[in-house]
Amino acid sequence: MGPLTLGALVAVATVIVLFSGVSVAAGLLIVSAGFLLVFDGFGALELLPEIFFGKLDNFALLSIPMFIIMGAAISSTRAGADLYEALERWLTRVPGGLVVSNLGACALFAAMSGSSPATCAAIGKMGIPEMRKRGYPETVAAGSIAAGGTLGILIPPSVTMIVYGISTETSIGRLFMAGVVPGVLLVALFMAWAIFDTWRQGGGQTALARINYSWREKVEVLPRVIPFLLIILGVLYALYGGVATPSETAAVGALLCVIVAVVVYRLFSFGAMWTILRDSTRESVMILFIIGAAGVFSFMLSNLFVTQAIAAWIGGLEVNRWVLMGAINVFLLVAGFFLPPVAVILMAAPILLPIVTAAGFDPYWFAVILTINMEIGLITPPVGLNLYVINSIAPDVKLKTILVGSLPFVMCMVAAIVILSVFPGLVTGLPDAVMGPAR
């Protein structure tokens, strides 16, 4: 059996196993062990524990649980509600200020927490009822929050960018910097569509109405929000300024977020702290388990010469590099429909990166394009995690309505991919200016 045929068989088996209901990590281990046993014998299985734990023997991985603790501390407080209220009061004079403030709150909270579901829940609980009450169409109210929640995996600090950096051996600090301008671009596209769609559906008179807040009302909410924003800015400065490594920065950021949660939001109870640590541990173990299992899966593909055969086959195709990139985007889009972003990155990035760099694409630009594809997967069925989160916090809004409201934002993401393809400097310009050209 040729390597390409074997690769197709591995792909089919992986899809079948993952759709059986087992976890992603367990599914990857089952497929890896099964194919190694059949084609290489029992001797190959002896290496799996060493490969699994060897993949986790990376100091940079320490930043993942630290950033997750940082996000959990923020998510356990009223920071999301306060952020929403602050932006609403300050942006009330802007046309469509409420939907703009909701998307702005999603972007900032996603950057602080790094969690898409947490962003949807924290901002959506207040934002969706308030927008509906003021006459915004249900599609705009639900769709904007679902799409805004996806920004957490692009805007730094991003756990998925850390995973990409570790799996491809690229600079995490540069990856974070590369996500800034595309993140702002996506927020701008989301806001523009939401305001236009509100006007188009006739919600203008009520939805675009302005409420006046006094300066006292605008200022009084800031002390509860500014500390978290300063921590985020401090984390980014430490990373980009070369003050500390990502792991050291994440550890300090996590500690400061816990301190702010205790001091500002009076999070003194043992139960609240236990919830933060418990949830952070669960999510961290899940991600690290997937990382170890993906390492075993990659070893299996390489040991059976599947990776090398795929790379050689794609490299031998006489097609325009943009046709190649279009095919890769379709593959990533389909994979994102069914798998979480971390799993797709760990499985696909090490195989695809040599191919895209050989075709002349920048690895950091590709990281952003890959991440936007993963964002699309978060608001499209059948997995579409954000759709179900919105449905759970607003059960009277039909899932079909949420999906219809989300689809235009998918097109905004596609438009962002096109814009970044035409102007790749939007991704690479900021990292090059701050950190120098990539080597």
N, C-alpha and C positions, 0 to 999 in steps of 0.2 A: 504493500500500500504506500503510495507516494505521500510526502509530507503535506501537500496541499489538500489531498483527499482526507488525510488524517485530521488536518485542521478543521475541515468542514464537519467531520464527525464529532470532534471535540466541541465545536460551537453548538451543534444540535443537542448533544448530551448535556451541555451546560444549561441550555435553555430549559430542557425537560426537567432537570434536577431542581433548578431554581423555581420553576413554576409548580413544583410538587409541594411547596410550602415551607421547605427548610430555610434556615437563615442563609444569607449570602456567603458568609465565611464557611459555614459547614458545607454548603453546596460546592464551593470551590475546592475544599479539601477532599470531598467524596470523588469529584470528577478527576482531580489530580492523582489521587491514590489509585483509582480504578484504571486509568490509562497507563500509569507507570507499571502497575502490576501485570497488566495484559501484555504490554509491549517490551518491558525491560525486566520483568521478574521481581521476585521478593527482595533482591539485593538493593534495588533502587529505593524501596520503602525505608530502608535504614537511614537514609539521608534526610528524610522529611522533617523529623524533629529538629535537627540541627539547622536546616534551612529556615524553618518557621521561627525559631528563637533568634537565629542570626539576623533575620529581617527586622526584628524588634530591638536589636542591639545597636541602637542609634541614639546618641544623646539629643539630637534635634527633635526626636519624638516626644521628649518631655514637654515641649511647648504645647502639644495638643491638649492634654488634660488641664494644663494651666489656663489656656484660653477658654476651655469649656467651663472651668470653675468661674472664670471672669464673667462669662455670659450668664451662668446660672445665678450668680450673686445679683446681677442686674435684673434678670427675669423674675427673681423672687420678690422684688420690691414693686412699688408704684412708679418706678422710673419711666416705664412706657406711658402710663397715663399722664404723668407730669410733663413728659416730653411732648406728648400730643397737645396738652393744654397750652404749653408755652408757645408752640408753633402756631396754634390756632389764634391765640391772642395777638401775636406779633404779625401774622400774615393776614389778618382779617380784612385789611384794606386792599389786598391783592384780589383782582377778579378771580372768582373760583377759589378763594382763599382756603376753604375747608378741605377740598380735595387735594390742593397743593400742600397744605399742612399735614394731611394724612400721609401722603407719599413722602414728604420730607421726614416725618416722624418714623416711617418705615425704614427709610435709608439710614438715619442716624441710629435707630434702635438695632437694626440689623448689623450695623458696624460694631456697636457695643456688645451685642450678645453673640453674633456669629451664627445664630440659629434661625432658620427660616420659619419653622412652626411657631417658635416662641414669639417672633415678630408679628406673625399673623394674629396670634391669640392676644398679645398685649395691646397692640394698636387697634385691632379689629373689634375688640369688646366695646370700646368707646366710639371708635370712628364710624363703624357701619351704622349703628342706631342713630347717631347724630346726623350723618349725611342723609339717611332716609327721612328723618324728621324734617330736615330743611329742604326736601324736595329733590334731592339727587336721585337719578334713576338707580334701581337696584343693581343693574349690571355694572354701572360705574362704581357704586359703593363697594360691592363685593369683589369685582375684578381688580380694582386699584389696590386693595389691601392684599389680595392673593399675589399679584405681581410684585408689589412693593416688598413683600416678604422674601422674595428670591434674591434680593440684592445682598443678603448677608454672605453668600458664598463668593461674591466678587469684590465688594468693598472691603478694604483691610480694616482690622486683621481678620483673615479668612482661614478657617481650618482646612478647607479644600485646597487652597493655595499652598499651605504647608505640606499637605499630602502630595501634591503635584511636585513641589520642590524636592521632597525626599525621594520620591519614586524616580525622578528624572535627573537628580543631582544638579539642580539649578538653584540659584540664589533666592532664598525665601524673601529677603529684604527687597530685592529687585522685583520679585513677583508681586509683593504687596504694592510697591510703587506703580507697577504697570496697571494695576486694577483701579487706580484712583480716577483718571480721566474717563475711561469707559464707564465706570460706575456713575459719574456725574452725567455723562451723555445719556445713559439709560434713564436716570431720574428725570432728566429734561424731556426725553421722548414720552415717558409715562405721563408726566404732567400735561404736556401739550395735548396728547390724545384725550386724557380725562376731561380737560376743560372743553375741548372741541365736542366731544361726545355728549357732554352735559348740555351744551348749547343746542346741538343737533336734535336731541330728544325732547327739547322744549322745557328743560328744567331751569332755564336761565333766570326767570323772574324771581323764583324762590331760592334756588340753589346758589345763585351767584350774588344773593343779597349780602350786605355787609352788616356786621354787628360791631358797634363801637365799644372798645375797652379803654378804661382809664390807664394812665401811665402806672399807677399803683398796682392795678390788676396785672399789667404786663410784667412788672418787675418782681412781684412777690413770689412768682413761681420759679424764677431763675435759680435761686440758691439750691433748690433740690435737683436741678438738672446739670448745672455747670460743673460740679465735681466729677461726674462721670465723663463729661466731654473733655475735661482737662486730662483725665486719665488716658483716654483714647489718644489725644494729641501727644501726651507724654510717651506713650508706648510707641507711636509712630516716629517720634523724634529720636527716641533711643535706638530704634531699628535703623532708620535712615542715616542718622548721624554717626553710626559706628560706636555708640556709647556702650552697647551691650549686645549679646547674642540673642536670637529669637527666644531661646529657652529662658535665659535670665530675664529678659523683658517681660515674657508671659508670666513668670513667677511673681515678679514685683507687681504687675498689673492685676493679677488675681488677688494678691494680698490687699492691695489698695481698694479694689472693688468690694471685697468683703468688709473692710474697715468702713468705707462710705455707707454700705448697706446697714451696718450696725449703728453708726453715729447719726446719719441723716434720717434713716427710715426706722430707727429703733428696733432693729432686728436682733433682739437680745436672746430670744428663747432658744433653748437647745434643740427643740423640734425643727425650727426654721433652718438652723445651721446644719442639722442632720439631713434635711431634705436637699439642701444645696450639695452637700458632699455625696449623698446617695445617688442623686440624679447625674451628677458629674461623673461619678465612678462608672455608672452603667453606660453612659454614652461613650466615655473614653475607652472602656474595655471593648465595646462593640466595634469602634473604629480600629483599635489596635489589633483585634482579632481578625478583622477584614484585611488589614495590612499584612499580617503574618500569613494568612491563607492566600492572599494574592501573590506573595513571594513564592509560595509553594507552587501555585498555578503557573507562574512565569517560568519557574524551573522546569516544570513538566513540559511546557511548550518548547522551551529551548532544548531540553534533553532529547525530545523527539524530532528536533529540527523543524518544527512548525513555524516558529518565529522567523528563523533565517529564510525559510522558503517563501513566506508571505512577503518579507522585505525584498527579497530578490525578484519576486514576481511583479510587485508594484513598481520597483525600481526599473524593471525592464519594459514597462508599459510606455509606449511612445504617445503620450498625451500631454496636453498643455498642463502646466502646474496648477492652474486655477481649476481645471476640470478635476484634477486629483484632489485638490482641497475641497471642491464641492462634494465629491464622493465621500471624503472623510467626514464632512459635516453631516451628510445624510446618515452615515453610520453612527456618529455620535448622537444625533437626534433620536434615532430609533432606540439605541441603547439606553438613553436617558428616559425613554418612555417606561422602561421596565425595571431599571436598576437605580439605586441611590448614587449620587455624584461620586462619593468616595470610591465605591466599587468600580465604576466606569473608569475613573482616573487611574486607579491602581492596575487595572487589567489592560487598558488601552494605551495609556501615555507612554510607557516604556517601549512598546512596539511601534507606535506612530511617530514618536519624536525623531528618531533617526531618518525616517522617510521624509517628514516635512522639512527638516533642516537640510537634507540632501537636495530637496527641491528649491531651496533658497529662502525658506520662511524663517522668521525669527522665533526661537523657542518660547520667548516671553509673550510675543504676540499670539502664538498658538495657544498658550495657556489661557489667555483671556477669551479667545474664540471657543475653546473647549468648555470653559466655565459658563459662558453665555448659553451654549447648547444644553448644559446641565440645568441651567435656570429654566429653560423652556420645559424640560422634563418635570419640573416641580409643579407646573400648572397645566399639565396636559394628562389625560387619562392614558392607560388604566391606573397607573400608580398615583400621579398627581397629588402628592401629599398635601400641598397647600389648599387644594380644592376641598378636601375632607375636613381640614382644620377650620376653614371658613364655614363650612356647613355645620360643624359641631357648635360653633359659637353663635351662629345665626341660623338656627334650625328652620325658621319660617321662610328662609330664602332657599328656593329649590336648587339642587345641585346643577340642574341644567342652566339655570340663570347665572350661577357662578361661573360655569364653564363658558357660556356665551360672553359674559363680561370679561373673561380672562383672555379669550382668543385674540382680540385686537392688541393686547399687550404682547402676545407671542409675536405678532407681526412687527411690533416695535423692536423686539429683540432681534428679529431677522434683519430689520432695517439697520440696527446697530452693527450687526456682523458685516453687512455690506459697506457701511460707512467706514468701519475700521479696516476693511480690506482695501478700500480705495485710499484711505489715509492712515497707513500703519503707524505713522509718527505719533498719532494720538495715544498709542500704547507705549511706544518705545521712547518718545521724546522726554517725558518726565524722568524716568529712570536714568537715561543717558545724561540729562542735565544735572541731576543730583549726585549720581553715583559714578558717572563716567561711562563711556561706551562699554558694552558687554564684550568679554573676551571669548 
